[in-house]
Amino acid sequence: MDLVTEGFSKKYSSSPDVSRDIAEDMQQYLRSNQVSQDVIDQVELCLVEVVNNAYEHAYQYSDELPIECSCFFNSNNELVFEVSDYGKSMTKEEFNRAVNGEFIEPDPDDPETWITSGRGFIIVVQLTDNLEYIKNGNKNTIKILKRAE
């Protein structure tokens, strides 16, 4: 697909705060492309979740490792986001389980429902139009498509 706008691309260093840095940069890019605040808020939530997962799971909370983030609009006016790391990869089965999980509403009387782990990908799936996991050598990429309506 042809690019409609100039894309955004930047390499970051993993840290507990890197998801906030990426979200702030992405908000600025999206605002400059007249994306609605509603879509920006949804994208921010998704990016924070995906980046935090890379820091936690791929890098096992290790700092100063590369996380790459890029974004552009394709010819269908969809936002295309890619978040890449070079850490521990997921299997296709793990990815499919994560995105096909069922969101369990927390019940104040049932501590088993209070677990927050595993909910992030479910939220990302609900807020996006397509989600892919791409492994290329030692590079792991989550690709998100979101209509910019």
DSSP file (Angstrom, degrees, kcal/mol; ACC not computed):
  #  RESIDUE AA STRUCTURE BP1 BP2  ACC     N-H-->O    O-->H-N    N-H-->O    O-->H-N    TCO  KAPPA ALPHA  PHI   PSI    X-CA   Y-CA   Z-CA
    1    1 A M              0   0    0      0, 0.0     2,-0.2     0, 0.0     0, 0.0   0.000 360.0 360.0 360.0 146.0    0.0    0.0    0.0
    2    2 A D        -     0   0    0      1,-0.1    73,-0.4     2,-0.0     2,-0.3  -0.528 360.0-112.9 -79.3 144.7    1.2    3.5   -0.7
    3    3 A L        -     0   0    0     -2,-0.2    71,-0.2    71,-0.2     3,-0.1  -0.586  23.1-168.7 -75.7 137.1    1.9    5.9    2.2
    4    4 A V  S    S+     0   0    0     69,-2.3     2,-0.3    -2,-0.3    -1,-0.2   0.787  71.3  22.5 -94.2 -34.7   -0.4    8.8    2.4
    5    5 A T  S    S-     0   0    0     68,-0.7     2,-0.3    28,-0.0    68,-0.2  -0.839  94.7 -85.8-127.4 164.6    1.6   10.8    5.0
    6    6 A E        -     0   0    0     -2,-0.3     2,-0.0    66,-0.1    -2,-0.0  -0.544  56.3-126.5 -66.6 134.5    5.1   11.0    6.1
    7    7 A G        -     0   0    0     -2,-0.3     2,-0.4    65,-0.1    65,-0.2  -0.257   6.2-125.0 -84.0 170.5    5.6    8.3    8.7
    8    8 A F  E     +A   71   0A   0     63,-3.2    63,-2.6    -2,-0.0     2,-0.3  -0.939  32.9 166.7-111.5 135.1    6.9    8.5   12.2
    9    9 A S  E     +A   70   0A   0     -2,-0.4     2,-0.3    61,-0.3    61,-0.2  -0.949   2.0 156.5-152.9 131.3    9.8    6.2   13.3
   10   10 A K  E     -A   69   0A   0     59,-2.4    59,-2.6    -2,-0.3     2,-0.4  -0.991  31.6-134.6-155.6 145.7   12.0    6.3   16.3
   11   11 A K  E     -A   68   0A   0     -2,-0.3     2,-0.3    57,-0.2    57,-0.2  -0.880  27.6-174.7-102.8 134.9   14.2    3.9   18.4
   12   12 A Y  E     -A   67   0A   0     55,-3.2    55,-2.2    -2,-0.4     2,-0.5  -0.758  25.2-116.2-121.0 166.3   13.8    4.1   22.2
   13   13 A S  E     -A   66   0A   0     -2,-0.3     5,-0.1    53,-0.2    50,-0.0  -0.919  38.7-108.1-105.4 132.7   15.7    2.4   25.1
   14   14 A S        +     0   0    0     51,-3.2    50,-2.7    -2,-0.5    51,-0.1  -0.259  57.3 136.3 -60.4 142.6   13.6    0.1   27.3
   15   15 A S    >   -     0   0    0     48,-0.2     3,-1.0    49,-0.1     4,-0.4  -0.948  69.0 -90.1-171.9 168.5   12.8    1.4   30.7
   16   16 A P  T 3  S+     0   0    0      0, 0.0     3,-0.2     0, 0.0     4,-0.1   0.777 127.3  41.6 -62.1 -23.8    9.8    1.5   33.1
   17   17 A D  T >> S+     0   0    0      1,-0.1     4,-1.6     2,-0.1     3,-0.8   0.415  82.8  99.9-103.2   0.4    8.9    4.9   31.6
   18   18 A V  H <> S+     0   0    0     -3,-1.0     4,-2.5     1,-0.3     5,-0.2   0.834  76.8  59.6 -62.7 -33.0    9.5    4.2   27.9
   19   19 A S  H 3> S+     0   0    0     -4,-0.4     4,-2.4     1,-0.2    -1,-0.3   0.881 105.3  49.8 -63.5 -36.2    5.8    3.6   27.1
   20   20 A R  H <> S+     0   0    0     -3,-0.8     4,-2.5     2,-0.2    -1,-0.2   0.915 110.1  50.5 -66.1 -43.1    4.9    7.1   28.3
   21   21 A D  H  X S+     0   0    0     -4,-1.6     4,-2.2     2,-0.2    -2,-0.2   0.926 112.9  45.8 -60.8 -45.3    7.7    8.6   26.1
   22   22 A I  H  X S+     0   0    0     -4,-2.5     4,-2.7     1,-0.2    -1,-0.2   0.917 111.9  51.8 -64.1 -43.8    6.4    6.7   23.1
   23   23 A A  H  X S+     0   0    0     -4,-2.4     4,-2.5    -5,-0.2    -2,-0.2   0.900 109.8  49.4 -61.6 -41.2    2.8    7.6   23.8
   24   24 A E  H  X S+     0   0    0     -4,-2.5     4,-1.9     2,-0.2    -1,-0.2   0.925 112.9  46.5 -64.8 -44.5    3.7   11.3   24.1
   25   25 A D  H  X S+     0   0    0     -4,-2.2     4,-2.1     1,-0.2    -2,-0.2   0.906 113.5  49.3 -63.1 -40.8    5.6   11.3   20.8
   26   26 A M  H  X S+     0   0    0     -4,-2.7     4,-2.9     2,-0.2     5,-0.2   0.889 106.9  54.8 -68.7 -38.5    2.8    9.4   19.1
   27   27 A Q  H  X S+     0   0    0     -4,-2.5     4,-2.7     1,-0.2     5,-0.2   0.926 108.8  49.2 -58.2 -44.3    0.2   11.9   20.3
   28   28 A Q  H  X S+     0   0    0     -4,-1.9     4,-2.0     2,-0.2    -2,-0.2   0.924 112.2  47.7 -62.3 -44.9    2.1   14.7   18.8
   29   29 A Y  H  X S+     0   0    0     -4,-2.1     4,-0.7     1,-0.2    -2,-0.2   0.929 114.1  46.7 -61.8 -45.3    2.4   12.9   15.5
   30   30 A L  H ><>S+     0   0    0     -4,-2.9     5,-2.2     1,-0.2     3,-0.8   0.893 110.7  51.6 -67.5 -39.7   -1.3   12.0   15.4
   31   31 A R  H ><5S+     0   0    0     -4,-2.7     3,-1.9     1,-0.2    -1,-0.2   0.900 105.4  55.9 -62.1 -39.3   -2.4   15.5   16.4
   32   32 A S  H 3<5S+     0   0    0     -4,-2.0    -1,-0.2     1,-0.3    -2,-0.2   0.694 107.6  50.5 -67.7 -15.9   -0.2   17.0   13.6
   33   33 A N  T <<5S-     0   0    0     -3,-0.8    -1,-0.3    -4,-0.7    -2,-0.2   0.078 118.7-111.6-107.2  21.5   -2.2   14.7   11.2
   34   34 A Q  T < 5 +     0   0    0     -3,-1.9     2,-0.3     1,-0.2    -3,-0.2   0.812  56.3 165.6  55.8  38.3   -5.6   15.8   12.5
   35   35 A V      < -     0   0    0     -5,-2.2    -1,-0.2     1,-0.1   114,-0.1  -0.667  42.8-103.7 -81.9 140.0   -6.5   12.5   14.1
   36   36 A S     >  -     0   0    0    112,-0.5     4,-2.4    -2,-0.3     5,-0.2  -0.231  21.3-120.7 -64.4 151.7   -9.4   12.8   16.5
   37   37 A Q  H  > S+     0   0    0      1,-0.2     4,-2.7     2,-0.2     5,-0.2   0.848 112.8  59.3 -61.9 -33.8   -8.7   12.9   20.3
   38   38 A D  H  > S+     0   0    0      2,-0.2     4,-1.8     1,-0.2    -1,-0.2   0.930 109.0  42.5 -60.5 -46.2  -10.9    9.8   20.7
   39   39 A V  H  > S+     0   0    0      2,-0.2     4,-2.8     1,-0.2     5,-0.2   0.903 112.5  54.4 -67.6 -40.9   -8.7    7.8   18.3
   40   40 A I  H  X S+     0   0    0     -4,-2.4     4,-2.7     1,-0.2    -2,-0.2   0.922 107.9  50.0 -58.3 -44.6   -5.6    9.2   19.9
   41   41 A D  H  X S+     0   0    0     -4,-2.7     4,-2.0     2,-0.2    -1,-0.2   0.902 112.2  47.2 -61.9 -41.7   -6.7    8.0   23.3
   42   42 A Q  H  X S+     0   0    0     -4,-1.8     4,-2.0     2,-0.2    -2,-0.2   0.917 113.1  48.2 -66.1 -43.2   -7.4    4.5   22.0
   43   43 A V  H  X S+     0   0    0     -4,-2.8     4,-3.1     1,-0.2     5,-0.2   0.910 109.1  54.2 -63.5 -42.2   -4.1    4.3   20.3
   44   44 A E  H  X S+     0   0    0     -4,-2.7     4,-2.7    -5,-0.2     5,-0.2   0.930 107.8  49.2 -58.2 -46.7   -2.3    5.6   23.4
   45   45 A L  H  X S+     0   0    0     -4,-2.0     4,-1.9     1,-0.2    -1,-0.2   0.916 113.5  47.2 -58.8 -44.3   -3.8    2.8   25.5
   46   46 A C  H  X S+     0   0    0     -4,-2.0     4,-2.6     2,-0.2     5,-0.2   0.929 112.7  48.1 -64.6 -46.3   -2.8    0.2   22.9
   47   47 A L  H  X S+     0   0    0     -4,-3.1     4,-2.9     1,-0.2     5,-0.3   0.920 110.2  51.4 -62.8 -44.3    0.7    1.5   22.6
   48   48 A V  H  X S+     0   0    0     -4,-2.7     4,-2.4    -5,-0.2    -1,-0.2   0.918 112.6  47.2 -58.9 -43.1    1.3    1.6   26.3
   49   49 A E  H  X S+     0   0    0     -4,-1.9     4,-2.1    -5,-0.2    -2,-0.2   0.936 114.5  44.9 -64.1 -47.7    0.1   -1.9   26.6
   50   50 A V  H  X S+     0   0    0     -4,-2.6     4,-1.9     2,-0.2    -2,-0.2   0.912 115.7  46.6 -65.8 -43.1    2.2   -3.3   23.8
   51   51 A V  H  X S+     0   0    0     -4,-2.9     4,-2.4    -5,-0.2    -1,-0.2   0.915 111.6  51.1 -67.1 -42.6    5.3   -1.4   24.9
   52   52 A N  H  X S+     0   0    0     -4,-2.4     4,-2.9    -5,-0.3     5,-0.2   0.887 108.5  53.1 -61.4 -37.6    4.9   -2.5   28.5
   53   53 A N  H  X>S+     0   0    0     -4,-2.1     4,-3.1     2,-0.2     5,-1.1   0.905 108.2  50.1 -62.9 -40.8    4.5   -6.1   27.3
   54   54 A A  I  <>S+     0   0    0     -4,-1.9     5,-2.2     3,-0.2     4,-0.4   0.936 114.0  45.0 -62.2 -45.7    7.8   -5.8   25.4
   55   55 A Y  I  <5S+     0   0    0     -4,-2.4     6,-2.9     3,-0.2     7,-0.4   0.928 122.6  36.3 -63.2 -46.0    9.6   -4.4   28.5
   56   56 A E  I  <5S+     0   0    0     -4,-2.9     4,-0.3     4,-0.2    -2,-0.2   0.955 131.8  21.2 -74.3 -52.1    8.1   -7.0   30.8
   57   57 A H  I  <5S+     0   0    0     -4,-3.1    -3,-0.2    -5,-0.2    31,-0.2   0.913 128.6  37.9 -91.5 -46.6    8.0  -10.2   28.8
   58   58 A A  I   <S+     0   0    0     -5,-1.1    30,-2.6    -4,-0.4    -3,-0.2   0.905 132.3  26.9 -73.8 -39.9   10.5   -9.8   25.9
   59   59 A Y  S > <S-     0   0    0     -5,-2.2     3,-1.5    -6,-0.2    -1,-0.2   0.434  95.2-132.1-104.6  -0.4   13.1   -8.0   28.0
   60   60 A Q  T 3  S-     0   0    0     -4,-0.3    -4,-0.2    -6,-0.3    -3,-0.2   0.884  74.4 -53.7  51.2  43.4   12.3   -9.3   31.4
   61   61 A Y  T 3  S+     0   0    0     -6,-2.9     2,-0.3     1,-0.2    -1,-0.3   0.685  95.8 153.4  65.8  23.1   12.4   -5.7   32.8
   62   62 A S    <   -     0   0    0     -3,-1.5     3,-0.4    -7,-0.4    -1,-0.2  -0.670  34.7-137.8 -83.7 136.0   15.9   -5.0   31.4
   63   63 A D  S    S+     0   0    0     -2,-0.3   -48,-0.2     1,-0.2   -49,-0.1  -0.486  73.3  30.6 -90.6 161.3   16.7   -1.4   30.7
   64   64 A E  S    S+     0   0    0    -50,-2.7    -1,-0.2     1,-0.2   -49,-0.1   0.687  80.3 130.5  69.3  23.9   18.5    0.2   27.8
   65   65 A L        -     0   0    0     -3,-0.4   -51,-3.2   -51,-0.1    -1,-0.2  -0.806  64.9 -90.7-104.0 151.5   17.5   -2.4   25.2
   66   66 A P  E     +A   13   0A   0      0, 0.0    20,-0.5     0, 0.0     2,-0.4  -0.359  39.4 176.0 -72.7 134.1   16.0   -1.3   21.8
   67   67 A I  E     -AB  12  85A   0    -55,-2.2   -55,-3.2    18,-0.1     2,-0.4  -0.990  15.3-159.4-128.0 123.1   12.3   -0.7   21.3
   68   68 A E  E     -AB  11  84A   0     16,-2.3    16,-2.7    -2,-0.4     2,-0.4  -0.837   7.8-172.8-106.8 140.5   11.4    0.6   17.9
   69   69 A C  E     +AB  10  83A   0    -59,-2.6   -59,-2.4    -2,-0.4     2,-0.3  -0.998   7.6 169.9-133.6 132.9    8.1    2.4   17.1
   70   70 A S  E     -AB   9  82A   0     12,-2.2    12,-2.3    -2,-0.4     2,-0.3  -0.967   5.5-179.0-139.0 158.0    6.8    3.5   13.8
   71   71 A C  E     +AB   8  81A   0    -63,-2.6   -63,-3.2    -2,-0.3     2,-0.3  -0.985   9.3 153.9-154.9 143.8    3.5    4.8   12.4
   72   72 A F  E     - B   0  80A   0      8,-1.6     8,-2.9    -2,-0.3     2,-0.5  -0.963  40.3-108.3-158.4 168.9    2.1    5.9    9.1
   73   73 A F  E     - B   0  79A   0     -2,-0.3   -69,-2.3   -68,-0.2   -68,-0.7  -0.902  32.5-147.4-101.8 130.5   -1.2    6.1    7.3
   74   74 A N    >   -     0   0    0      4,-2.4     3,-2.1    -2,-0.5   -71,-0.2  -0.319  37.6 -88.2 -88.3-179.2   -1.8    3.6    4.5
   75   75 A S  T 3  S+     0   0    0    -73,-0.4   -72,-0.1     1,-0.3    -1,-0.1   0.638 127.5  59.7 -68.0 -12.6   -3.8    4.3    1.3
   76   76 A N  T 3  S-     0   0    0      2,-0.1    -1,-0.3     0, 0.0     3,-0.1   0.257 118.6-111.0 -93.1  11.3   -7.0    3.2    3.1
   77   77 A N  S <  S+     0   0    0     -3,-2.1    71,-1.5     1,-0.3     2,-0.4   0.784  72.0 143.8  60.8  30.2   -6.5    6.0    5.7
   78   78 A E  E     - C   0 147A   0     69,-0.2    -4,-2.4    70,-0.1     2,-0.4  -0.796  53.5-122.5 -94.8 140.9   -5.7    3.4    8.3
   79   79 A L  E     -BC  73 146A   0     67,-3.7    67,-2.2    -2,-0.4     2,-0.5  -0.689  24.8-159.6 -77.4 133.8   -3.1    4.1   11.0
   80   80 A V  E     -BC  72 145A   0     -8,-2.9    -8,-1.6    -2,-0.4     2,-0.4  -0.975  10.8-176.5-118.6 117.5   -0.4    1.4   10.9
   81   81 A F  E     -BC  71 144A   0     63,-2.8    63,-2.9    -2,-0.5     2,-0.4  -0.917   5.9-171.5-113.7 139.3    1.6    1.1   14.1
   82   82 A E  E     -BC  70 143A   0    -12,-2.3   -12,-2.2    -2,-0.4     2,-0.5  -0.994   3.7-174.0-131.4 128.2    4.6   -1.2   14.6
   83   83 A V  E     -BC  69 142A   0     59,-2.2    59,-2.6    -2,-0.4     2,-0.4  -0.986  15.4-173.8-120.3 121.8    6.3   -1.8   17.9
   84   84 A S  E     +BC  68 141A   0    -16,-2.7   -16,-2.3    -2,-0.5     2,-0.3  -0.902  11.9 172.9-122.8 145.5    9.4   -4.0   17.7
   85   85 A D  E     -BC  67 140A   0     55,-2.3    55,-2.9    -2,-0.4   -18,-0.1  -0.861  29.1-140.3-135.6 173.4   11.8   -5.5   20.3
   86   86 A Y        +     0   0    0    -20,-0.5     3,-0.1    -2,-0.3    53,-0.1  -0.080  69.7  96.4-126.1  31.3   14.7   -7.9   20.1
   87   87 A G  S    S-     0   0    0      1,-0.3   -28,-0.2    53,-0.1     2,-0.2   0.035  85.3 -25.1-101.1-152.1   14.0   -9.9   23.2
   88   88 A K        -     0   0    0    -30,-2.6    -1,-0.3   -31,-0.2     2,-0.1  -0.415  69.5-138.8 -63.6 128.9   12.2  -13.2   24.0
   89   89 A S        -     0   0    0     -2,-0.2     2,-0.3    -3,-0.1    -1,-0.1  -0.444   4.7-124.1 -90.3 164.2    9.7  -14.0   21.3
   90   90 A M        -     0   0    0     -2,-0.1     2,-0.2     1,-0.0    -1,-0.0  -0.737  23.3-121.7 -97.4 151.5    6.2  -15.4   21.6
   91   91 A T     >  -     0   0    0     -2,-0.3     4,-2.4     1,-0.1     5,-0.2  -0.539  28.3-110.9 -82.0 162.7    5.1  -18.5   19.8
   92   92 A K  H  > S+     0   0    0      1,-0.2     4,-2.8     2,-0.2     5,-0.2   0.883 121.4  54.1 -59.1 -37.3    2.1  -18.2   17.4
   93   93 A E  H  > S+     0   0    0      2,-0.2     4,-2.5     1,-0.2    -1,-0.2   0.910 107.6  48.6 -64.7 -42.7    0.1  -20.2   19.9
   94   94 A E  H  > S+     0   0    0      2,-0.2     4,-2.4     1,-0.2    -2,-0.2   0.921 113.2  47.9 -63.5 -43.1    1.0  -17.8   22.8
   95   95 A F  H  X S+     0   0    0     -4,-2.4     4,-2.5     2,-0.2     5,-0.3   0.943 111.8  49.2 -62.2 -47.3    0.0  -14.9   20.7
   96   96 A N  H  X S+     0   0    0     -4,-2.8     4,-1.7     1,-0.2    -2,-0.2   0.898 111.8  49.0 -61.1 -40.9   -3.3  -16.5   19.6
   97   97 A R  H  < S+     0   0    0     -4,-2.5     4,-0.4     1,-0.2    -1,-0.2   0.916 111.5  50.5 -63.0 -41.8   -4.2  -17.4   23.2
   98   98 A A  H >< S+     0   0    0     -4,-2.4     3,-0.6     1,-0.2    -2,-0.2   0.914 116.2  39.1 -64.1 -43.6   -3.4  -13.8   24.3
   99   99 A V  H 3< S+     0   0    0     -4,-2.5    -1,-0.2     1,-0.2    -2,-0.2   0.700 117.6  48.8 -83.5 -17.9   -5.6  -12.2   21.6
  100  100 A N  T 3< S+     0   0    0     -4,-1.7    -1,-0.2    -5,-0.3    -2,-0.2   0.309  85.3 123.6-101.6   8.7   -8.4  -14.7   21.8
  101  101 A G    <   -     0   0    0     -3,-0.6     2,-0.5    -4,-0.4    -3,-0.1  -0.158  63.5-115.5 -65.4 163.9   -8.7  -14.6   25.6
  102  102 A E        -     0   0    0      2,-0.0     2,-0.5     0, 0.0    -1,-0.1  -0.882  21.1-126.0-105.0 130.7  -11.9  -13.8   27.3
  103  103 A F        -     0   0    0     -2,-0.5     2,-0.6    19,-0.1    16,-0.0  -0.633  23.7-155.0 -75.4 122.5  -12.2  -10.6   29.4
  104  104 A I        -     0   0    0     -2,-0.5     3,-0.0     9,-0.1    -1,-0.0  -0.891  14.6-129.2-103.8 118.6  -13.4  -11.6   32.8
  105  105 A E        -     0   0    0     -2,-0.6     2,-0.1     1,-0.1     9,-0.1  -0.475  32.6-109.5 -64.7 125.8  -15.2   -8.8   34.7
  106  106 A P        -     0   0    0      0, 0.0     8,-0.1     0, 0.0    -1,-0.1  -0.353  29.2-153.8 -60.2 134.3  -13.6   -8.5   38.2
  107  107 A D  B >   -E  110   0B   0      3,-0.6     3,-2.2     1,-0.1     6,-0.3  -0.956  11.0-144.9-111.1 120.3  -16.0   -9.7   40.9
  108  108 A P  T 3  S+     0   0    0      0, 0.0    -1,-0.1     0, 0.0     6,-0.0   0.761 102.0  49.4 -56.4 -24.5  -15.4   -8.1   44.4
  109  109 A D  T 3  S+     0   0    0      1,-0.2     0, 0.0    -3,-0.0     0, 0.0   0.461 105.0  62.0 -94.3  -1.4  -16.4  -11.4   46.0
  110  110 A D  B X   -E  107   0B   0     -3,-2.2     3,-2.2     1,-0.1    -3,-0.6  -0.844  58.3-170.1-130.1  96.4  -14.1  -13.6   43.9
  111  111 A P  G >  S+     0   0    0      0, 0.0     3,-1.7     0, 0.0     4,-0.3   0.737  83.4  72.5 -56.9 -24.1  -10.3  -12.9   44.2
  112  112 A E  G >  S+     0   0    0      1,-0.3     3,-0.6     2,-0.2    -2,-0.0   0.771  94.9  53.5 -61.4 -25.2   -9.7  -15.2   41.2
  113  113 A T  G <  S+     0   0    0     -3,-2.2    -1,-0.3    -6,-0.3    -9,-0.1   0.464  89.7  78.4 -89.5  -0.8  -11.2  -12.5   38.9
  114  114 A W  G <   +     0   0    0     -3,-1.7    -1,-0.2    -4,-0.2    -2,-0.2   0.595  62.1 117.0 -84.1 -10.2   -8.8   -9.8   40.2
  115  115 A I    <   -     0   0    0     -3,-0.6    -3,-0.0    -4,-0.3     0, 0.0  -0.367  43.1-171.6 -62.8 129.8   -5.8  -10.9   38.2
  116  116 A T    >   +     0   0    0     -2,-0.1     3,-1.6     2,-0.1     4,-0.3   0.688  51.2 105.3 -96.4 -21.2   -4.8   -8.2   35.7
  117  117 A S  T 3  S+     0   0    0      1,-0.2    -2,-0.0     2,-0.1     0, 0.0  -0.349  81.8  25.3 -62.5 136.7   -2.3  -10.2   33.7
  118  118 A G  T 3  S+     0   0    0     -2,-0.0     4,-0.5   -15,-0.0    -1,-0.2   0.341  94.9  95.4  94.6  -6.9   -3.5  -11.3   30.3
  119  119 A R    <>  +     0   0    0     -3,-1.6     4,-2.1     1,-0.1     5,-0.2   0.726  65.3  76.0 -87.6 -21.9   -6.1   -8.5   29.9
  120  120 A G  H  > S+     0   0    0     -4,-0.3     4,-2.4     1,-0.2     5,-0.2   0.917  95.4  44.8 -59.5 -50.4   -3.9   -6.2   27.9
  121  121 A F  H  > S+     0   0    0      1,-0.2     4,-2.7     2,-0.2    -1,-0.2   0.856 110.2  56.7 -64.8 -33.3   -4.0   -7.9   24.5
  122  122 A I  H  > S+     0   0    0     -4,-0.5     4,-1.9     2,-0.2    -1,-0.2   0.919 109.4  45.8 -62.5 -42.6   -7.8   -8.4   24.9
  123  123 A I  H  X S+     0   0    0     -4,-2.1     4,-1.5     2,-0.2    -2,-0.2   0.915 111.6  51.6 -65.4 -43.5   -8.2   -4.6   25.3
  124  124 A V  H  X S+     0   0    0     -4,-2.4     4,-0.9     1,-0.2     3,-0.3   0.919 109.0  51.0 -60.3 -43.7   -5.8   -4.0   22.3
  125  125 A V  H >< S+     0   0    0     -4,-2.7     3,-0.6     1,-0.2    -1,-0.2   0.904 109.9  50.1 -59.9 -41.8   -7.9   -6.4   20.2
  126  126 A Q  H 3< S+     0   0    0     -4,-1.9    -1,-0.2     1,-0.2    -2,-0.2   0.773 113.6  45.2 -69.7 -25.4  -11.1   -4.6   21.1
  127  127 A L  H 3< S+     0   0    0     -4,-1.5     2,-0.2    -3,-0.3    -1,-0.2   0.486 109.1  61.5 -97.4  -4.0   -9.7   -1.1   20.3
  128  128 A T    <<  -     0   0    0     -4,-0.9    18,-0.2    -3,-0.6     3,-0.1  -0.727  69.8-135.7-121.1 169.4   -8.0   -1.9   17.0
  129  129 A D  S    S+     0   0    0     16,-2.7     2,-0.3     1,-0.4    17,-0.2   0.683  89.7   3.9 -96.4 -22.4   -9.1   -3.2   13.6
  130  130 A N  E     -D  145   0A   0     15,-1.4    15,-2.6     2,-0.0     2,-0.4  -0.951  59.3-167.4-161.8 145.4   -6.3   -5.7   13.1
  131  131 A L  E     +D  144   0A   0     -2,-0.3     2,-0.3    13,-0.2    13,-0.2  -0.996  11.5 178.4-139.1 128.5   -3.4   -7.0   15.2
  132  132 A E  E     -D  143   0A   0     11,-2.6    11,-2.4    -2,-0.4     2,-0.5  -0.934  20.6-147.2-130.2 153.4   -0.5   -9.1   13.9
  133  133 A Y  E     -D  142   0A   0     -2,-0.3     2,-0.5     9,-0.2     9,-0.2  -0.990  19.8-172.8-119.3 123.8    2.6  -10.6   15.5
  134  134 A I  E     -D  141   0A   0      7,-3.1     7,-2.9    -2,-0.5     2,-0.5  -0.970   8.7-167.3-122.9 124.0    5.6  -10.8   13.1
  135  135 A K  E     +D  140   0A   0     -2,-0.5     2,-0.4     5,-0.2     5,-0.2  -0.954  11.3 172.1-110.0 122.5    8.8  -12.6   14.0
  136  136 A N  E >   -D  139   0A   0      3,-2.9     3,-1.9    -2,-0.5     2,-0.3  -0.888  65.2 -54.7-132.6 100.4   11.7  -11.9   11.6
  137  137 A G  T 3  S-     0   0    0     -2,-0.4     0, 0.0     1,-0.3     0, 0.0  -0.544 121.5 -20.7  65.3-125.5   15.0  -13.3   12.9
  138  138 A N  T 3  S+     0   0    0     -2,-0.3     2,-0.5    -3,-0.1    -1,-0.3   0.278 118.0 101.8 -97.5  11.7   15.5  -11.9   16.4
  139  139 A K  E <   - D   0 136A   0     -3,-1.9    -3,-2.9   -53,-0.1     2,-0.5  -0.854  53.3-165.1-100.6 126.5   13.1   -9.0   15.8
  140  140 A N  E     -CD  85 135A   0    -55,-2.9   -55,-2.3    -2,-0.5     2,-0.4  -0.940  10.5-173.7-110.2 127.1    9.6   -9.3   17.2
  141  141 A T  E     -CD  84 134A   0     -7,-2.9    -7,-3.1    -2,-0.5     2,-0.6  -0.980  19.6-158.0-129.3 131.3    7.0   -6.9   15.9
  142  142 A I  E     -CD  83 133A   0    -59,-2.6   -59,-2.2    -2,-0.4     2,-0.5  -0.936  19.0-161.3 -99.6 122.8    3.4   -6.2   16.9
  143  143 A K  E     -CD  82 132A   0    -11,-2.4   -11,-2.6    -2,-0.6     2,-0.4  -0.930   6.7-170.2-110.9 125.8    1.6   -4.5   14.0
  144  144 A I  E     -CD  81 131A   0    -63,-2.9   -63,-2.8    -2,-0.5     2,-0.4  -0.944   8.0-162.9-118.4 132.4   -1.6   -2.7   14.7
  145  145 A L  E     +CD  80 130A   0    -15,-2.6   -16,-2.7    -2,-0.4   -15,-1.4  -0.963  14.4 172.7-113.0 134.4   -4.1   -1.3   12.2
  146  146 A K  E     -C   79   0A   0    -67,-2.2   -67,-3.7    -2,-0.4     2,-0.2  -0.976  32.4-123.6-142.8 123.7   -6.6    1.3   13.3
  147  147 A R  E     -C   78   0A   0     -2,-0.4   -69,-0.2   -69,-0.3   -70,-0.1  -0.462  15.5-147.9 -65.2 136.8   -9.0    3.3   11.1
  148  148 A A              0   0    0    -71,-1.5  -112,-0.5    -2,-0.2    -1,-0.1   0.313 360.0 360.0 -92.0   8.4   -8.5    7.0   11.7
  149  149 A E              0   0    0    -72,-0.1    -1,-0.1  -114,-0.1    -2,-0.1   0.421 360.0 360.0  -3.2 360.0  -12.2    7.9   11.1
